[in-house]
Amino acid sequence: MTTKTSLIAALMMGAGLMGAGCVAIDAGHEGVLVEQPFFFGHGGVDPVPSKTGRVIVAPTTKVIDVDIRPIQFSEHFDIISAENAPVSFDAFLIANVIEGRSSELISRYGQNWYQNNVKEAFRTFVREEVQKYPLFQLTTDPTIRAKLQDAIAGELQAKLIEKQSVPVRLNRVVVGSILPPKGVVEQTTEAIIQEQRKITMVEFQKAELAREKSERQRGIADRAYRESLGLTAPEFVDLRRIEVQKEIVQHSPAALTVIMGLERVGINVPPLAGQ
């Protein structure tokens, strides 16, 4: 009976070796072996991952390829800021599986470890931090994004990775440009344009009133001047024309011809001597 059992075992081992396969592990990756025996023995995840190179595995063994290089995971957010104003942005988590601990990661969290155990925590930490700030700070203050990134990374490290001993190294958290949704941006832009138009119109009206006031004051001054000289309106017009032409002559080149015309009823110019 013992001989027969040994023979069966040897035949099965031979068959297993004949059906064994060869798996290549690329650089920057680890292979996690998951044993699934047909007849006897204990299956499960091999605690020691396979490194770069070729690995011979039994036909009942599954090899899970784990990338241990830094990987970027992105999340989009449309949330409310501190004063209930909507904002839209992207946030990125960059992390890598710690070398030599990929078997532990697969055994505890599975291949979809980010989606299953990290994603919602990451999104929660991002929402909580962003909602501490008003829209104006989020969209205009360049230091806010740095504060957000540091705070979110600290939350992830302390409350998730360290607390649950997740065999993952957090490299960086990046928060993209924070903007109001497109419709809000368009409404804000239109409001700014309308406000600028209103300001421009107010300034124009102020300038017109100032000009009108100045013209009125000058008219009052001219009338007072005319009355002090005892001139009629046409006579005063002639006088002003002469004064203007005098100013032109004083500021003109040496050679200048001036043709002067007076009103029919104007200032009586005295006759030249000898006439």
Backbone torsions as a table, in degrees:
resi	resn	phi	psi	omega
1	MET	NA	-43.9	179.7
2	THR	-62.6	-42.0	179.7
3	THR	-64.4	-39.4	-179.2
4	LYS	-66.0	-40.3	179.5
5	THR	-65.5	-42.2	179.3
6	SER	-62.4	-38.0	179.7
7	LEU	-65.6	-42.5	179.3
8	ILE	-62.4	-42.9	-179.5
9	ALA	-63.8	-39.9	-179.8
10	ALA	-66.3	-40.1	178.7
11	LEU	-63.9	-40.8	179.9
12	MET	-66.7	-39.5	178.1
13	MET	-63.6	-41.3	179.2
14	GLY	-63.6	-42.5	178.8
15	ALA	-63.4	-37.2	179.3
16	GLY	-65.7	-41.9	179.5
17	LEU	-65.1	-36.5	179.7
18	MET	-66.9	-31.0	-178.8
19	GLY	-93.5	2.0	-178.9
20	ALA	-64.1	149.6	-179.9
21	GLY	-119.5	169.9	-180.0
22	CYS	-120.8	125.6	-178.8
23	VAL	-116.3	134.2	179.5
24	ALA	-97.1	131.2	176.7
25	ILE	-105.4	119.4	-177.4
26	ASP	-75.6	162.1	177.0
27	ALA	-63.4	140.6	-178.2
28	GLY	81.7	8.1	-179.4
29	HIS	-129.5	162.0	171.0
30	GLU	-131.0	148.2	178.1
31	GLY	-105.4	122.3	178.4
32	VAL	-99.2	120.0	-176.8
33	LEU	-89.7	124.4	177.1
34	VAL	-113.6	108.7	-175.0
35	GLU	-84.2	133.6	180.0
36	GLN	-134.6	77.7	-175.4
37	PRO	-66.4	148.1	-179.7
38	PHE	-74.3	-49.2	-167.3
39	PHE	-114.3	-45.2	-174.1
40	PHE	-148.0	169.7	-178.2
41	GLY	94.2	173.8	-178.0
42	HIS	-106.9	129.8	176.6
43	GLY	-88.7	-170.9	179.0
44	GLY	126.5	-174.9	-176.8
45	VAL	-86.2	128.9	175.8
46	ASP	-69.1	123.6	-175.8
47	PRO	-66.4	-15.9	-179.7
48	VAL	-110.0	113.0	-179.5
49	PRO	-72.7	155.5	177.5
50	SER	-86.1	140.6	-178.2
51	LYS	-90.6	-172.1	-179.2
52	THR	-59.4	135.4	178.6
53	GLY	133.2	-162.3	-179.4
54	ARG	-105.1	138.4	-177.8
55	VAL	-127.2	131.7	176.7
56	ILE	-89.5	125.0	-177.7
57	VAL	-127.5	155.3	176.8
58	ALA	-72.2	156.3	-178.9
59	PRO	-62.8	-19.7	-179.2
60	THR	-95.0	5.0	-178.9
61	THR	-101.5	128.9	177.9
62	LYS	-96.8	138.4	179.1
63	VAL	-111.9	120.3	177.8
64	ILE	-99.7	120.8	-179.5
65	ASP	-83.4	125.8	-179.7
66	VAL	-119.9	121.0	177.4
67	ASP	-81.6	119.3	-178.3
68	ILE	-100.5	8.8	175.1
69	ARG	-82.2	160.5	177.9
70	PRO	-59.1	132.5	179.7
71	ILE	-123.0	139.8	179.6
72	GLN	-100.2	127.2	175.6
73	PHE	-112.8	130.4	-176.2
74	SER	-115.5	146.3	178.4
75	GLU	-136.2	137.4	177.1
76	HIS	-101.2	142.4	-177.4
77	PHE	-129.2	135.6	167.2
78	ASP	-128.0	96.5	-172.5
79	ILE	-132.1	-177.0	-176.7
80	ILE	-107.7	135.1	178.5
81	SER	-82.0	-173.0	-173.7
82	ALA	-60.0	-35.4	-178.4
83	GLU	-101.7	27.5	175.6
84	ASN	66.8	28.5	174.4
85	ALA	-97.8	134.1	-177.9
86	PRO	-72.3	142.0	175.6
87	VAL	-134.9	154.4	-178.3
88	SER	-134.3	135.4	-179.0
89	PHE	-168.2	171.9	175.3
90	ASP	-116.6	145.3	175.7
91	ALA	-127.0	145.2	-174.7
92	PHE	-128.3	135.3	176.0
93	LEU	-113.8	123.5	-179.9
94	ILE	-113.2	118.1	-176.1
95	ALA	-148.3	163.0	175.8
96	ASN	-140.7	149.5	175.6
97	VAL	-68.8	134.2	-179.3
98	ILE	-67.8	131.8	-177.7
99	GLU	-58.3	133.8	179.0
100	GLY	86.8	-6.2	-178.2
101	ARG	-118.0	16.6	180.0
102	SER	-66.0	-33.5	178.0
103	SER	-63.8	-41.2	178.0
104	GLU	-62.5	-42.0	180.0
105	LEU	-62.6	-46.7	-178.8
106	ILE	-66.5	-39.7	-178.3
107	SER	-64.9	-38.2	-174.9
108	ARG	-91.8	-35.6	-171.9
109	TYR	-123.5	-10.0	179.2
110	GLY	81.0	178.1	-178.1
111	GLN	-65.6	-36.7	-178.7
112	ASN	-91.6	52.4	-174.5
113	TRP	-63.3	-34.0	179.9
114	TYR	-68.5	-51.5	-178.5
115	GLN	-63.1	-37.5	-174.2
116	ASN	-79.6	-33.1	-169.1
117	ASN	-130.9	-13.0	-174.6
118	VAL	-115.6	-38.0	-171.1
119	LYS	-53.2	-55.5	-175.6
120	GLU	-66.4	-35.2	176.9
121	ALA	-64.9	-43.4	178.0
122	PHE	-60.0	-47.3	-179.0
123	ARG	-64.0	-37.4	179.1
124	THR	-65.3	-45.4	179.6
125	PHE	-62.6	-39.3	179.1
126	VAL	-63.8	-48.6	-179.0
127	ARG	-60.0	-45.4	-177.7
128	GLU	-62.0	-39.0	-178.6
129	GLU	-74.4	-43.7	-178.1
130	VAL	-64.5	-37.2	-177.1
131	GLN	-72.7	0.0	175.6
132	LYS	-82.2	-14.3	-172.5
133	TYR	-116.4	148.0	175.3
134	PRO	-76.3	163.4	-176.5
135	LEU	-57.2	-44.0	-175.9
136	PHE	-59.9	-43.7	178.9
137	GLN	-66.2	-42.6	-177.8
138	LEU	-62.1	-34.6	-173.6
139	THR	-98.0	-13.1	-175.7
140	THR	-124.0	-25.8	-176.0
141	ASP	-87.8	111.9	-176.8
142	PRO	-67.9	-16.2	-179.0
143	THR	-83.7	-17.2	-175.7
144	ILE	-64.9	-42.3	-177.9
145	ARG	-61.5	-39.9	178.5
146	ALA	-63.7	-41.0	178.0
147	LYS	-64.2	-41.8	178.7
148	LEU	-61.2	-47.7	-177.8
149	GLN	-60.1	-44.9	180.0
150	ASP	-65.4	-42.0	-178.3
151	ALA	-66.6	-43.4	-179.6
152	ILE	-65.6	-43.4	178.7
153	ALA	-62.2	-39.7	178.3
154	GLY	-63.7	-41.5	177.9
155	GLU	-62.9	-45.7	180.0
156	LEU	-61.3	-44.5	-176.5
157	GLN	-65.5	-46.5	-174.4
158	ALA	-78.3	-45.5	-170.9
159	LYS	-91.1	-12.7	-179.5
160	LEU	-122.8	-63.7	-172.4
161	ILE	-64.5	-49.2	-178.2
162	GLU	-76.6	-41.7	-176.6
163	LYS	-64.0	-39.1	-178.6
164	GLN	-101.5	5.3	179.9
165	SER	51.9	46.9	177.8
166	VAL	-74.2	124.1	-176.9
167	PRO	-75.7	57.4	-178.6
168	VAL	-131.3	140.3	177.3
169	ARG	-101.2	121.2	178.5
170	LEU	-81.5	117.9	179.8
171	ASN	-87.5	-47.6	-174.9
172	ARG	-169.4	152.5	170.0
173	VAL	-117.7	131.6	-178.7
174	VAL	-123.4	130.3	175.1
175	VAL	-108.4	122.9	-179.4
176	GLY	-74.6	-177.7	-179.7
177	SER	-60.2	132.0	-178.6
178	ILE	-100.3	122.6	-177.4
179	LEU	-136.6	154.4	170.0
180	PRO	-66.7	157.8	175.3
181	PRO	-57.0	159.0	-174.2
182	LYS	-53.2	-44.0	-179.2
183	GLY	-62.3	-39.2	179.5
184	VAL	-68.1	-38.7	178.0
185	VAL	-61.3	-43.7	-180.0
186	GLU	-64.7	-42.3	178.2
187	GLN	-63.9	-41.8	179.1
188	THR	-64.3	-42.4	179.0
189	THR	-61.9	-43.9	179.5
190	GLU	-64.3	-38.9	178.6
191	ALA	-64.1	-39.8	178.3
192	ILE	-64.5	-41.7	179.8
193	ILE	-62.8	-45.7	-179.8
194	GLN	-63.3	-40.3	179.0
195	GLU	-64.7	-39.5	178.7
196	GLN	-65.5	-39.7	177.1
197	ARG	-62.4	-41.7	179.1
198	LYS	-62.1	-44.4	179.1
199	ILE	-62.4	-43.5	179.9
200	THR	-61.7	-42.8	179.7
201	MET	-64.7	-41.8	178.8
202	VAL	-62.0	-44.1	179.4
203	GLU	-64.6	-38.0	178.3
204	PHE	-63.7	-44.1	179.3
205	GLN	-64.0	-38.4	176.4
206	LYS	-62.1	-43.2	179.9
207	ALA	-64.1	-40.5	178.8
208	GLU	-64.9	-41.8	178.3
209	LEU	-64.5	-40.9	178.5
210	ALA	-64.0	-42.4	178.9
211	ARG	-64.6	-42.9	179.2
212	GLU	-62.2	-42.2	178.6
213	LYS	-63.3	-41.1	179.7
214	SER	-64.3	-43.0	179.3
215	GLU	-64.4	-39.6	-179.6
216	ARG	-65.1	-42.8	179.8
217	GLN	-65.0	-38.9	179.1
218	ARG	-66.8	-39.2	177.8
219	GLY	-62.0	-42.5	177.9
220	ILE	-62.2	-41.3	180.0
221	ALA	-65.3	-42.6	179.4
222	ASP	-63.2	-41.2	179.8
223	ARG	-63.6	-43.0	178.1
224	ALA	-62.5	-39.6	178.7
225	TYR	-64.5	-44.4	-179.8
226	ARG	-62.3	-44.4	-178.9
227	GLU	-66.0	-33.7	178.6
228	SER	-68.0	-26.9	177.9
229	LEU	-87.9	-11.8	-178.6
230	GLY	72.3	31.6	-177.5
231	LEU	-99.6	150.5	170.5
232	THR	-78.3	170.4	-179.3
233	ALA	-59.9	-48.5	178.4
234	PRO	-61.3	-37.8	179.1
235	GLU	-64.9	-38.0	179.4
236	PHE	-67.9	-36.4	176.8
237	VAL	-61.5	-44.0	177.8
238	ASP	-61.6	-42.0	-179.8
239	LEU	-61.6	-43.9	-179.8
240	ARG	-65.7	-35.4	177.6
241	ARG	-63.3	-43.5	179.8
242	ILE	-63.7	-41.5	-179.5
243	GLU	-63.0	-41.6	179.5
244	VAL	-65.0	-45.2	179.6
245	GLN	-64.4	-34.8	176.4
246	LYS	-61.3	-42.2	179.0
247	GLU	-64.6	-37.3	178.4
248	ILE	-63.3	-43.8	-179.5
249	VAL	-63.0	-42.0	-177.7
250	GLN	-65.0	-27.3	-177.1
251	HIS	-109.9	16.6	-177.5
252	SER	-107.5	168.0	175.1
253	PRO	-59.9	168.8	-175.9
254	ALA	-61.8	-42.1	-178.0
255	ALA	-92.7	108.6	-178.6
256	LEU	-150.0	131.5	176.9
257	THR	-107.5	127.5	-179.4
258	VAL	-117.9	123.2	175.9
259	ILE	-101.5	116.3	-174.1
260	MET	-106.2	130.1	175.4
261	GLY	-122.8	135.6	-178.4
262	LEU	-112.0	163.6	175.7
263	GLU	-66.5	154.2	177.4
264	ARG	-58.9	-44.5	173.9
265	VAL	-102.0	98.2	-173.7
266	GLY	-142.4	-155.0	-178.6
267	ILE	-75.1	134.0	178.2
268	ASN	-79.1	104.7	179.8
269	VAL	-78.9	128.5	-178.3
270	PRO	-65.2	146.8	180.0
271	PRO	-67.3	153.4	178.9
272	LEU	-67.7	154.0	179.9
273	ALA	-62.4	141.2	176.9
274	GLY	93.1	-6.4	179.3
275	GLN	-99.5	NA	NA
